[in-house]
Amino acid sequence: MSVIANTSNLNTYGLTYEWKLNSLKIQNTANLSNVITSVSWTLTGTDANGYSGMFNGVTPLGPPDSNNFIQLTTMNANTVISMIESEIANNSSYIQHIDDQIYSQIQLNYVLETSLQGNSLPWAANTYTV
């Protein structure tokens, strides 16, 4: 499932982000069932020109608050994304790492686009017979 979301912790580079939740690990506790313990996810960032890069992560989640526990069957993707963002919110170096990795992949598109321009090659104006 993919969800386009405003990612308040990211966005150093002015990208649009899309979260994809790949898998959940769940377990039962003494008082709660189907507690999410970790989330595997992919975050794709896209720039204004449509170039994108992605980052894959797995975020372990802290113990649930039994007073505010949401049953897995009533949870939606935005709730899980919020849980991920809450877990990484205080780790600014990890947040910057995610954003930098996505941005560096996007920048490769520009390098490839620039380096593959055939008309700018020195021999482009010449005709060769073999």
N, C-alpha and C positions, 0 to 999 in steps of 0.2 A: 504494500500500500504506500503510495506517495502522497505527501502533503506539502503544499507550498506554504511556508510560514515565515513570518517576520522573526528573525533570529536576533534578539536584542543583544546577545553577548558577542556576536560576530559582526561582520560588515565593515572591516577596516578598508576594504577595497570597493565598496558600493555595489556589491553583487546581490542578485536575487537568489534565495536559497530554496532548495526542495529537499525535504527529509524523506527517506525511505526506510521503513522499519523492516528489517530482514528477518529477525527471529527474537523470541523472548525465551528466557529460562525462568521457569516457575518452580515453586516448592510449597509444600504445606508446612505450617507451623503448628504449635499446640493449639492456638486459638483461631488461626486464619487459614483459609485454603486458597490455592492458586495465587500465591504471592510472587510478584515479578522480582527476580533477583538480579537479572542483567538483561540488557537489550543490545542486540547487534543491529547496527544502522549504517546507512550511507547518506552522506550529505553532499549534494551537488550544488555548486555555485555557478551562476551564469551571469556574464557581463552584458552590457548594453548592446554589444554586437552579436550576441548569441553564442559566444564561445563559453564552454563550460569545463569545469574540473570537478573531481570528486574526492571525498575522503571517506574511508571505511573505519568504523570504530565499534568498540564494545564497551558499554558503560555498566559497571556494577552499580546496583542501587542499594542504598542503605536500608536498614530495617524499617518496616512499615509502621506508621502511626495507627494503632488500632482504633483510635477515636475518629480518624479521618480516612480510614481504609476504603478504597473503591473496589468493588468486586470486578474481577477480570471480565465477566460477561457484560458489564455495563460500561466498561471503559472504552474510550475512543482513542484514535491515533494522536490527536492533539494533547490529550492527557499524558500519554507516554512520552511525547516529545517534551512536554513541560517537565516531566520527571528527569529526563536526560539533561535538559538545560539547568535544572536546579542542582544536579550533581556536579556539573562542570563549571558552574557559575563562579566559584571562588578560585579557579585554577586558570589565571590569566595567561600563563605561558602555554598551557595546553590549548586554550581557545585561540591564541595567536598562531600556534603551530597548525591547527586545523585550517584556519583562514589562509595562512601562508602556503600550505600544500595545495589547496584548491587554486589559489591565485597563480602559483608557479606553473600548474598544468595549463591554465588559461593562457599564460604568457607564451608557452610553447607553440600554441596555435598561431600566434602572431609571428614568431620566428620562422615557423614552417611556411606560413603564407608569404613572408618576405623572401625567404631563400628559394622558393619554388617559382618565382616569377620568371618565366622563360624569356620575355622580351628584354629584360635587363642584363642578360648574360652577354659577355663580350663578343661572342660569335653569332649571336642571334640575327644580326643583319647580313651575315655572309651565307652564301649557298655553297655547299660542298657536294661534289660528285665523287662517289666511291666506286 
